[in-house]
């Protein structure tokens, strides 16, 4: 439902309580007349130094999503964006499609998931098959991301997991480290580089890297917000976040 500051569209956005990147990045991408209304998914900043700890974190996050969804629906958004990506790649009780269907049945509006947004974004470049991936995750999370893209028909040439020690610390990875990560996963055979993990501050780095490499470099937050805009009939071009928001 539009309001005085959102005459065009109002998004509800769900992000983990530990996530400090989604809100400022989404707001920086926001066209005039659109607002992002945040609700926090309550999870502790638990260590994720092992695969077992990472899986435990995922269980806690999914258990908290529905409470946050109920909270954000109180402001009557036109659509809801899930500003978390591991949960949308994780194949457990529900895969991404089932999770979307479940959340949309509760919300009564469209729900945008990161995994599906990334696939839609890659498809807009046409004919991409060989990709490299950057994540903040442990090997178990990396395996889920690799599986999701392999199952969708892509060859994952390189995958770099940064093995961040907790959800909060993902946001502490420096631009310099993220630039090095881009170089580490690139080679002449790679057609596109994609970063996942919404608490990595990668959207600006991705836009820079496209200029160095002359190929698409995509951040999950850019893909997700782009997909939310386009799925809601908003076709504005947004500068500063690379080719996806400017050209597609």
ChimeraX attribute file (.defattr): number of C-alpha atoms within 10 A of each C-alpha:
attribute: neighborCount
match mode: 1-to-1
recipient: residues
	/A:1	13
	/A:2	16
	/A:3	14
	/A:4	7
	/A:5	12
	/A:6	15
	/A:7	13
	/A:8	18
	/A:9	22
	/A:10	23
	/A:11	27
	/A:12	24
	/A:13	27
	/A:14	25
	/A:15	25
	/A:16	25
	/A:17	16
	/A:18	20
	/A:19	21
	/A:20	19
	/A:21	21
	/A:22	26
	/A:23	18
	/A:24	11
	/A:25	19
	/A:26	20
	/A:27	14
	/A:28	13
	/A:29	20
	/A:30	17
	/A:31	17
	/A:32	12
	/A:33	14
	/A:34	19
	/A:35	22
	/A:36	19
	/A:37	19
	/A:38	20
	/A:39	20
	/A:40	20
	/A:41	25
	/A:42	17
	/A:43	19
	/A:44	15
	/A:45	16
	/A:46	15
	/A:47	16
	/A:48	19
	/A:49	14
	/A:50	14
	/A:51	14
	/A:52	12
	/A:53	15
	/A:54	21
	/A:55	17
	/A:56	14
	/A:57	20
	/A:58	17
	/A:59	15
	/A:60	14
	/A:61	21
	/A:62	17
	/A:63	13
	/A:64	15
	/A:65	21
	/A:66	16
	/A:67	14
	/A:68	18
	/A:69	23
	/A:70	13
	/A:71	15
	/A:72	20
	/A:73	21
	/A:74	9
	/A:75	14
	/A:76	17
	/A:77	22
	/A:78	18
	/A:79	23
	/A:80	28
	/A:81	24
	/A:82	25
	/A:83	31
	/A:84	26
	/A:85	23
	/A:86	22
	/A:87	24
	/A:88	25
	/A:89	26
	/A:90	22
	/A:91	15
	/A:92	12
	/A:93	9
	/A:94	16
	/A:95	14
	/A:96	19
	/A:97	13
	/A:98	12
	/A:99	18
	/A:100	19
	/A:101	14
	/A:102	14
	/A:103	19
	/A:104	16
	/A:105	12
	/A:106	13
	/A:107	19
	/A:108	12
	/A:109	15
	/A:110	19
	/A:111	23
	/A:112	24
	/A:113	26
	/A:114	29
	/A:115	24
	/A:116	18
	/A:117	22
	/A:118	24
	/A:119	16
	/A:120	15
	/A:121	20
	/A:122	21
	/A:123	12
	/A:124	12
	/A:125	15
	/A:126	8
	/A:127	9
	/A:128	16
	/A:129	18
	/A:130	16
	/A:131	24
	/A:132	25
	/A:133	25
	/A:134	25
	/A:135	24
	/A:136	26
	/A:137	26
	/A:138	22
	/A:139	17
	/A:140	15
	/A:141	22
	/A:142	24
	/A:143	15
	/A:144	17
	/A:145	26
	/A:146	20
	/A:147	17
	/A:148	20
	/A:149	19
	/A:150	14
	/A:151	10
	/A:152	11
	/A:153	12
	/A:154	17
	/A:155	16
	/A:156	18
	/A:157	18
	/A:158	17
	/A:159	22
	/A:160	19
	/A:161	19
	/A:162	18
	/A:163	17
	/A:164	20
	/A:165	18
	/A:166	20
	/A:167	25
	/A:168	20
	/A:169	17
	/A:170	24
	/A:171	21
	/A:172	14
	/A:173	16
	/A:174	13
	/A:175	14
	/A:176	9
	/A:177	10
	/A:178	19
	/A:179	15
	/A:180	11
	/A:181	19
	/A:182	22
	/A:183	12
	/A:184	14
	/A:185	18
	/A:186	19
	/A:187	13
	/A:188	6
	/A:189	10
	/A:190	19
	/A:191	19
	/A:192	21
	/A:193	26
	/A:194	22
	/A:195	28
	/A:196	27
	/A:197	23
	/A:198	30
	/A:199	27
	/A:200	29
	/A:201	23
	/A:202	30
	/A:203	25
	/A:204	16
	/A:205	19
	/A:206	26
	/A:207	21
	/A:208	16
	/A:209	20
	/A:210	18
	/A:211	13
	/A:212	9
	/A:213	15
	/A:214	10
	/A:215	14
	/A:216	23
	/A:217	28
	/A:218	29
	/A:219	27
	/A:220	27
	/A:221	31
	/A:222	29
	/A:223	27
	/A:224	26
	/A:225	26
	/A:226	28
	/A:227	25
	/A:228	23
	/A:229	22
	/A:230	13
	/A:231	15
	/A:232	16
	/A:233	11
	/A:234	15
	/A:235	14
	/A:236	16
	/A:237	16
	/A:238	17
	/A:239	14
	/A:240	15
	/A:241	24
	/A:242	23
	/A:243	20
	/A:244	23
	/A:245	22
	/A:246	14
	/A:247	12
	/A:248	13
